[in-house]
Amino acid sequence: MSSDHNHDGGGSPLQLLDSFGRVHNNLRISVTDRCNIRCFYCMPADNVEFMPKEELLSFEEIERVVRIGTTLGIDRVRLTGGEPLVRRDLPKLVEKLSAVPGIVDIGITTNGVLLSEQASALRDAGLQRLNISLDALDPEVFKKVTRRDSYDKVIEGIAAARAAGFSPIKLNAVSVKGMTEDQIIPFAELARETDTEVRFIEFMPLDADSQWQRDKVLFAADIVAILENRFGPLTPVPARNPNAPANDFQFADGRGRIGLIASVSQPFCSSCNRFRLTAEGKLRNCLFSHEETDVRGFLRGEGTDEQIAEAMLSCIASKREGHEINTARFIQPDRPMYSIGG
């Protein structure tokens, strides 16, 4: 790397800094585009074309990207998919990444279907946190959303994660008008009765069939109204991490906590510290990017660590101010959620 790239003006180590002053230390890594359920807001129902396996980055290639990233300030990673647990031997990757100096936090976002078999192996490998995507606590609504019959497996997986020592368990529930309103109170009861943090996520325009419409979004304000109507006022909880996308709330009696991720109605782009590595080795500086930076070519050719670091720096340098979902300029990305990595 040329010396002018080595340090910023203050003589501090190089950072993944964009032109809006946001520092990026959080890398989301997709390990596969495959999934064992078919949520309508993410995947088509049938005829899904997945990447050939040889296109996916190997665990060694992922580890190399992370190791280089730590020299630029990356200290936390999250493994996503598709469904990350369908990638064979995933605990081995967790173990490799846990051993990278500088990584302080490793998480996974999973649908939980395969979790009962893998929870303790993942914990033993060094996984610290897991988020389970579960949009309904009712098997019929679950089937409507996921187009699969795996509800009982997910519940089993949550129990296995608790038994393996993951605490608190975080559940991510996408909220869709006309479909999941009646799930909000049951999720809140679960948060109040168990060590579970439920985060309601606004439905985003990343579905494979491009059926997203603004009037299908169940907004955070609507969710708060439903909860307050049933449980009384919610109290905002100060963020433990200023970059966290969720606004956390406690119930008035202090029992239980829920989060709201208002990606559409109250975007949190100004505090974003995340970027993404797709399963086949492209860097994306935003979930809604239209541009990608290829690093697989460097990994499989004669690319140096410096070239890969430069690719990360230029990817972040070109990050836009925000995703523009709420403007007439917004264009849905070509890649749906499962192919980007959640």
Solvent accessible surface area in square Angstrom, and as a share of the most:
residue,aa,sasa,rsa
1,M,79,0.35
2,S,63,0.41
3,S,96,0.62
4,D,114,0.59
5,H,77,0.34
6,N,60,0.31
7,H,102,0.45
8,D,56,0.29
9,G,90,0.87
10,G,74,0.72
11,G,53,0.51
12,S,48,0.31
13,P,98,0.62
14,L,26,0.13
15,Q,75,0.33
16,L,0,0.00
17,L,79,0.39
18,D,7,0.04
19,S,91,0.58
20,F,100,0.41
21,G,52,0.50
22,R,17,0.06
23,V,61,0.35
24,H,0,0.00
25,N,35,0.18
26,N,22,0.11
27,L,0,0.00
28,R,39,0.14
29,I,1,0.00
30,S,3,0.02
31,V,1,0.00
32,T,3,0.01
33,D,4,0.02
34,R,73,0.27
35,C,23,0.14
36,N,45,0.23
37,I,10,0.05
38,R,30,0.11
39,C,15,0.09
40,F,42,0.18
41,Y,34,0.13
42,C,18,0.11
43,M,2,0.01
44,P,27,0.17
45,A,37,0.29
46,D,98,0.51
47,N,148,0.76
48,V,25,0.15
49,E,156,0.70
50,F,53,0.22
51,M,25,0.11
52,P,63,0.40
53,K,135,0.57
54,E,129,0.58
55,E,60,0.27
56,L,14,0.07
57,L,2,0.01
58,S,39,0.25
59,F,23,0.10
60,E,103,0.46
61,E,29,0.13
62,I,2,0.01
63,E,48,0.21
64,R,55,0.20
65,V,0,0.00
66,V,0,0.00
67,R,108,0.39
68,I,6,0.03
69,G,0,0.00
70,T,30,0.18
71,T,94,0.55
72,L,3,0.01
73,G,40,0.38
74,I,2,0.01
75,D,39,0.20
76,R,63,0.23
77,V,3,0.01
78,R,15,0.05
79,L,0,0.00
80,T,2,0.01
81,G,5,0.04
82,G,20,0.19
83,E,2,0.01
84,P,1,0.00
85,L,4,0.02
86,V,51,0.29
87,R,44,0.16
88,R,198,0.72
89,D,68,0.35
90,L,0,0.00
91,P,28,0.18
92,K,120,0.51
93,L,0,0.00
94,V,0,0.00
95,E,106,0.48
96,K,61,0.26
97,L,0,0.00
98,S,47,0.30
99,A,78,0.60
100,V,9,0.05
101,P,110,0.69
102,G,49,0.48
103,I,20,0.10
104,V,85,0.49
105,D,15,0.08
106,I,3,0.01
107,G,0,0.00
108,I,0,0.00
109,T,28,0.16
110,T,2,0.01
111,N,10,0.05
112,G,0,0.00
113,V,13,0.08
114,L,44,0.22
115,L,0,0.00
116,S,35,0.23
117,E,110,0.49
118,Q,36,0.16
119,A,1,0.01
120,S,68,0.44
121,A,45,0.35
122,L,0,0.00
123,R,89,0.32
124,D,125,0.65
125,A,9,0.07
126,G,28,0.27
127,L,3,0.01
128,Q,85,0.38
129,R,91,0.33
130,L,5,0.03
131,N,9,0.05
132,I,0,0.00
133,S,36,0.23
134,L,2,0.01
135,D,8,0.04
136,A,0,0.00
137,L,42,0.21
138,D,52,0.27
139,P,71,0.44
140,E,125,0.56
141,V,17,0.09
142,F,6,0.02
143,K,89,0.38
144,K,123,0.52
145,V,1,0.01
146,T,4,0.02
147,R,73,0.27
148,R,89,0.32
149,D,114,0.59
150,S,17,0.11
151,Y,29,0.11
152,D,105,0.54
153,K,71,0.30
154,V,1,0.00
155,I,69,0.35
156,E,90,0.40
157,G,0,0.00
158,I,17,0.08
159,A,58,0.45
160,A,25,0.19
161,A,0,0.00
162,R,82,0.30
163,A,92,0.71
164,A,23,0.18
165,G,37,0.35
166,F,4,0.02
167,S,82,0.53
168,P,56,0.35
169,I,0,0.00
170,K,34,0.14
171,L,1,0.01
172,N,15,0.08
173,A,3,0.02
174,V,20,0.12
175,S,2,0.01
176,V,8,0.05
177,K,85,0.36
178,G,74,0.71
179,M,47,0.21
180,T,5,0.03
181,E,60,0.27
182,D,98,0.51
183,Q,9,0.04
184,I,3,0.01
185,I,43,0.22
186,P,52,0.33
187,F,1,0.01
188,A,0,0.00
189,E,48,0.22
190,L,45,0.22
191,A,3,0.02
192,R,36,0.13
193,E,117,0.53
194,T,56,0.33
195,D,78,0.40
196,T,5,0.03
197,E,18,0.08
198,V,0,0.00
199,R,28,0.10
200,F,3,0.01
201,I,21,0.11
202,E,1,0.01
203,F,3,0.01
204,M,35,0.16
205,P,0,0.00
206,L,4,0.02
207,D,5,0.02
208,A,33,0.25
209,D,64,0.33
210,S,76,0.49
211,Q,112,0.50
212,W,44,0.15
213,Q,97,0.43
214,R,109,0.40
215,D,100,0.52
216,K,68,0.29
217,V,0,0.00
218,L,5,0.03
219,F,42,0.18
220,A,7,0.05
221,A,76,0.59
222,D,49,0.25
223,I,1,0.00
224,V,30,0.17
225,A,60,0.46
226,I,52,0.26
227,L,0,0.00
228,E,64,0.29
229,N,137,0.70
230,R,130,0.48
231,F,33,0.14
232,G,25,0.25
233,P,96,0.60
234,L,15,0.07
235,T,73,0.42
236,P,93,0.59
237,V,27,0.16
238,P,116,0.73
239,A,63,0.49
240,R,159,0.58
241,N,57,0.29
242,P,111,0.70
243,N,45,0.23
244,A,40,0.31
245,P,28,0.18
246,A,10,0.08
247,N,78,0.40
248,D,23,0.12
249,F,34,0.14
250,Q,65,0.29
251,F,3,0.01
252,A,65,0.50
253,D,87,0.45
254,G,44,0.42
255,R,118,0.43
256,G,23,0.22
257,R,47,0.17
258,I,1,0.00
259,G,1,0.01
260,L,5,0.03
261,I,14,0.07
262,A,2,0.01
263,S,4,0.03
264,V,0,0.00
265,S,43,0.27
266,Q,111,0.49
267,P,57,0.36
268,F,54,0.22
269,C,26,0.16
270,S,100,0.65
271,S,37,0.24
272,C,20,0.12
273,N,5,0.02
274,R,17,0.06
275,F,0,0.00
276,R,18,0.07
277,L,1,0.00
278,T,0,0.00
279,A,2,0.02
280,E,15,0.07
281,G,0,0.00
282,K,54,0.23
283,L,0,0.00
284,R,5,0.02
285,N,17,0.09
286,C,32,0.19
287,L,20,0.10
288,F,14,0.06
289,S,11,0.07
290,H,91,0.40
291,E,104,0.47
292,E,60,0.27
293,T,36,0.21
294,D,61,0.32
295,V,0,0.00
296,R,58,0.21
297,G,46,0.44
298,F,64,0.27
299,L,19,0.09
300,R,115,0.42
301,G,44,0.42
302,E,172,0.77
303,G,11,0.11
304,T,64,0.37
305,D,51,0.26
306,E,80,0.36
307,Q,79,0.35
308,I,0,0.00
309,A,2,0.02
310,E,50,0.23
311,A,8,0.06
312,M,0,0.00
313,L,21,0.10
314,S,65,0.42
315,C,5,0.03
316,I,0,0.00
317,A,58,0.45
318,S,77,0.50
319,K,11,0.05
320,R,149,0.54
321,E,116,0.52
322,G,23,0.22
323,H,25,0.11
324,E,57,0.26
325,I,11,0.05
326,N,70,0.36
327,T,49,0.29
328,A,114,0.88
329,R,156,0.57
330,F,41,0.17
331,I,121,0.61
332,Q,44,0.20
333,P,10,0.06
334,D,139,0.72
335,R,42,0.15
336,P,24,0.15
337,M,38,0.17
338,Y,20,0.08
339,S,16,0.10
340,I,0,0.00
341,G,2,0.02
342,G,20,0.19
